[in-house]
Amino acid sequence: METRDSSPEGEDVLARRLGVRARRLIEALPRTEDELRIRLLEKSWARPHPDVVDRVVADCAARGLIGGAGHARALRDRLFNYAVWLLARAPRTERDLRRRLARPRFSNPEIVEDVVTALKRYGYVDDDDFARRYAERRATGGKSGARLLRMELRAKGVMDGEAVDRAVREAFERAPESETIDALIERRLSRRTVVDRNDLRKLGDFLLRRGFDPETVRERLRERARSLDGGVSFEEE
């Protein structure tokens, strides 16, 4: 069993060792005085010296590392850094970000509100901008028609109906659905040497699943069928 010198010099050595561990614990996660004391006493070599542990905890509190305004600031800074990390990985709506920031065990509603307010002030969280960029990317790539895109934006957390409608409208003004449908039809049919009615029906199902307007899909497929050799028909059953 490890023994420790009980002299003042020995206690100073122990205090320095505990101080190093305390700083590492605080850097890893902001803590209250009680939380830090419990973690320091987890070490078998510290348990026989609760007075030294108390001295180290008091020193950390005096320097603003735990408790009070310093503790609140540390929690806020840590959550802010986590939010920046999340936003660096992918753009997020305010609703999605709030949900994710509430997960860490050191989080609380007050600092979530503080962090989100700051991020909105800096322009890092903007649901209107998110909706515009997302809609433009999905529309231009032919990934989503207008109907599906509206559902996707709401699922992402854009709750302002006007912002959703505006983003979708502007996206399809730049990339009209009819042109996107034509490009997708051409791309899919170019892979086949023989095209029949069944191929067109499957293609229609594919376009409808992507949320494109049903009437526009039917119209474009009828035109495509008339242009094919042999006059392939496309009519609903």
C-alpha positions as CSV (number, residue, x, y, z in Angstrom):
1,M,0.0,0.0,0.0
2,E,1.3,3.4,-0.9
3,T,2.1,5.7,2.1
4,R,2.3,9.4,2.2
5,D,4.4,11.8,4.3
6,S,2.1,13.5,6.8
7,S,4.6,16.4,7.3
8,P,3.8,19.9,5.9
9,E,6.3,19.3,3.1
10,G,4.6,16.0,2.3
11,E,1.2,17.6,2.3
12,D,2.5,20.3,-0.1
13,V,3.6,17.6,-2.5
14,L,0.2,15.9,-2.2
15,A,-1.5,19.2,-2.8
16,R,0.5,19.9,-5.9
17,R,-0.3,16.4,-7.2
18,L,-4.0,16.9,-6.4
19,G,-3.9,20.4,-8.0
20,V,-2.7,18.9,-11.3
21,R,-5.4,16.3,-11.2
22,A,-8.0,18.9,-10.4
23,R,-7.0,21.1,-13.3
24,R,-7.2,18.1,-15.7
25,L,-10.7,17.2,-14.4
26,I,-11.9,20.8,-14.8
27,E,-10.5,21.0,-18.3
28,A,-12.3,17.8,-19.2
29,L,-15.6,19.0,-17.8
30,P,-16.6,22.0,-15.8
31,R,-17.5,21.0,-12.2
32,T,-19.0,22.2,-9.0
33,E,-17.0,22.1,-5.7
34,D,-18.8,19.0,-4.6
35,E,-18.3,17.2,-7.9
36,L,-14.6,18.0,-7.9
37,R,-14.1,16.9,-4.3
38,I,-15.8,13.6,-5.0
39,R,-13.6,13.0,-8.1
40,L,-10.4,13.8,-6.2
41,L,-11.3,11.5,-3.3
42,E,-11.7,8.6,-5.8
43,K,-7.9,8.2,-5.6
44,S,-6.9,5.8,-2.8
45,W,-3.8,8.0,-2.1
46,A,-6.0,11.1,-1.6
47,R,-8.7,9.5,0.7
48,P,-6.6,9.6,3.9
49,H,-6.1,13.4,3.4
50,P,-9.6,15.0,3.1
51,D,-8.2,18.3,4.5
52,V,-5.7,18.5,1.7
53,V,-8.4,17.8,-0.8
54,D,-10.6,20.6,0.7
55,R,-7.6,22.9,0.4
56,V,-7.2,22.1,-3.3
57,V,-10.9,22.5,-4.0
58,A,-11.0,25.9,-2.1
59,D,-8.0,27.1,-4.1
60,C,-9.7,26.2,-7.4
61,A,-12.8,28.0,-6.3
62,A,-10.8,31.1,-5.2
63,R,-9.3,31.2,-8.7
64,G,-12.7,31.0,-10.3
65,L,-12.1,27.6,-11.9
66,I,-15.2,26.1,-10.2
67,G,-18.4,27.4,-8.8
68,G,-20.0,30.9,-9.1
69,A,-19.6,33.0,-12.2
70,G,-16.4,31.2,-13.3
71,H,-18.2,27.8,-13.3
72,A,-21.2,29.2,-15.3
73,R,-18.8,30.8,-17.8
74,A,-16.9,27.5,-18.2
75,L,-20.1,25.6,-18.8
76,R,-21.2,28.2,-21.3
77,D,-17.8,28.2,-23.1
78,R,-17.8,24.4,-23.3
79,L,-21.3,24.3,-24.7
80,F,-20.5,27.1,-27.2
81,N,-17.4,25.2,-28.4
82,Y,-19.5,22.0,-28.8
83,A,-22.1,24.0,-30.8
84,V,-19.4,25.4,-33.1
85,W,-18.1,21.8,-33.6
86,L,-21.6,20.7,-34.6
87,L,-22.1,23.5,-37.0
88,A,-18.7,22.8,-38.6
89,R,-19.8,19.3,-39.4
90,A,-23.1,20.4,-41.0
91,P,-25.4,23.4,-41.2
92,R,-28.3,23.0,-38.7
93,T,-31.6,24.7,-37.9
94,E,-32.2,26.3,-34.6
95,R,-34.5,23.5,-33.5
96,D,-32.0,20.8,-34.4
97,L,-29.2,22.6,-32.6
98,R,-31.2,23.2,-29.5
99,R,-32.0,19.5,-29.3
100,R,-28.4,18.5,-29.7
101,L,-27.1,21.0,-27.2
102,A,-29.5,19.7,-24.5
103,R,-27.9,16.3,-24.6
104,P,-24.6,16.8,-22.7
105,R,-24.9,16.1,-19.0
106,F,-23.4,19.5,-18.1
107,S,-26.0,21.3,-20.2
108,N,-29.0,23.2,-18.9
109,P,-31.8,25.3,-20.5
110,E,-30.3,28.6,-19.4
111,I,-26.9,28.1,-21.1
112,V,-28.5,26.5,-24.2
113,E,-30.5,29.7,-24.6
114,D,-27.5,31.8,-24.0
115,V,-25.4,29.9,-26.6
116,V,-28.1,29.8,-29.3
117,T,-28.8,33.5,-28.8
118,A,-25.1,34.3,-29.3
119,L,-24.8,32.0,-32.4
120,K,-27.9,33.7,-34.0
121,R,-26.4,37.1,-33.3
122,Y,-23.1,36.0,-35.0
123,G,-25.1,34.7,-38.0
124,Y,-24.1,31.0,-37.4
125,V,-27.7,29.9,-37.0
126,D,-30.2,31.3,-39.5
127,D,-33.2,29.1,-40.4
128,D,-34.1,31.2,-43.5
129,D,-30.6,30.9,-44.9
130,F,-30.5,27.1,-44.0
131,A,-33.8,26.7,-45.9
132,R,-32.6,28.5,-49.0
133,R,-29.4,26.7,-49.2
134,Y,-30.9,23.3,-48.5
135,A,-33.7,23.8,-51.0
136,E,-31.4,25.0,-53.7
137,R,-29.1,22.1,-53.3
138,R,-31.8,19.5,-53.3
139,A,-33.7,21.1,-56.2
140,T,-30.6,21.6,-58.4
141,G,-29.5,18.0,-57.8
142,G,-32.9,16.6,-58.6
143,K,-33.0,14.9,-55.2
144,S,-36.4,16.3,-54.2
145,G,-39.5,17.7,-55.8
146,A,-41.4,20.6,-54.3
147,R,-43.7,18.5,-52.2
148,L,-41.0,16.3,-50.7
149,L,-38.7,19.3,-50.2
150,R,-41.3,21.0,-48.0
151,M,-41.6,17.9,-45.8
152,E,-37.8,17.6,-45.6
153,L,-37.4,21.2,-44.5
154,R,-40.0,20.8,-41.7
155,A,-38.3,17.6,-40.6
156,K,-35.0,19.4,-40.4
157,G,-36.6,21.9,-38.0
158,V,-37.6,24.9,-40.2
159,M,-41.0,25.6,-38.6
160,D,-41.7,28.9,-40.3
161,G,-44.2,28.0,-43.1
162,E,-43.5,31.2,-45.0
163,A,-39.7,30.5,-44.9
164,V,-40.3,27.0,-46.2
165,D,-42.6,28.2,-49.0
166,R,-40.2,31.0,-50.0
167,A,-37.2,28.7,-50.1
168,V,-38.9,26.1,-52.2
169,R,-40.4,28.7,-54.6
170,E,-37.0,30.4,-55.1
171,A,-35.2,27.0,-55.6
172,F,-37.6,25.9,-58.3
173,E,-37.5,29.3,-60.0
174,R,-33.8,28.6,-60.6
175,A,-34.2,24.9,-61.3
176,P,-37.8,24.4,-62.7
177,E,-39.3,21.0,-61.8
178,S,-40.2,20.3,-65.5
179,E,-36.5,20.7,-66.5
180,T,-35.3,18.6,-63.6
181,I,-37.8,15.9,-64.4
182,D,-36.7,15.9,-68.1
183,A,-33.0,15.5,-67.0
184,L,-33.8,12.7,-64.7
185,I,-35.9,10.9,-67.3
186,E,-33.1,11.2,-69.9
187,R,-30.5,10.0,-67.4
188,R,-32.5,7.0,-66.4
189,L,-33.6,5.9,-69.8
190,S,-30.2,6.4,-71.4
191,R,-29.0,3.3,-69.5
192,R,-31.5,1.0,-71.3
193,T,-31.4,-0.2,-74.8
194,V,-35.1,-1.2,-74.8
195,V,-37.8,0.9,-73.2
196,D,-41.4,-0.3,-72.7
197,R,-44.4,0.8,-70.8
198,N,-43.3,-1.0,-67.6
199,D,-40.0,1.0,-67.7
200,L,-41.9,4.3,-67.9
201,R,-44.2,3.2,-65.1
202,K,-41.3,2.4,-62.8
203,L,-39.7,5.7,-63.7
204,G,-42.9,7.5,-62.9
205,D,-43.0,5.8,-59.5
206,F,-39.4,6.9,-58.9
207,L,-40.2,10.5,-59.7
208,L,-43.3,10.6,-57.5
209,R,-41.3,9.2,-54.6
210,R,-39.0,12.1,-55.0
211,G,-41.9,14.4,-54.5
212,F,-42.3,15.9,-58.0
213,D,-45.7,17.2,-59.2
214,P,-47.8,14.2,-60.4
215,E,-49.3,15.9,-63.3
216,T,-46.0,17.3,-64.5
217,V,-44.5,13.8,-64.2
218,R,-47.3,12.2,-66.3
219,E,-47.1,14.9,-68.9
220,R,-43.3,14.5,-69.3
221,L,-43.5,10.8,-69.5
222,R,-46.2,10.9,-72.2
223,E,-44.0,13.2,-74.2
224,R,-41.0,11.0,-73.7
225,A,-43.1,7.9,-74.8
226,R,-44.2,9.6,-78.0
227,S,-40.6,10.4,-78.9
228,L,-39.4,6.8,-78.6
229,D,-39.2,4.4,-81.5
230,G,-42.2,2.2,-81.8
231,G,-44.5,4.8,-80.2
232,V,-44.4,3.3,-76.6
233,S,-47.5,4.5,-74.8
234,F,-47.7,5.8,-71.2
235,E,-51.2,5.9,-69.8
236,E,-52.5,5.3,-66.3
237,E,-54.3,2.1,-65.7
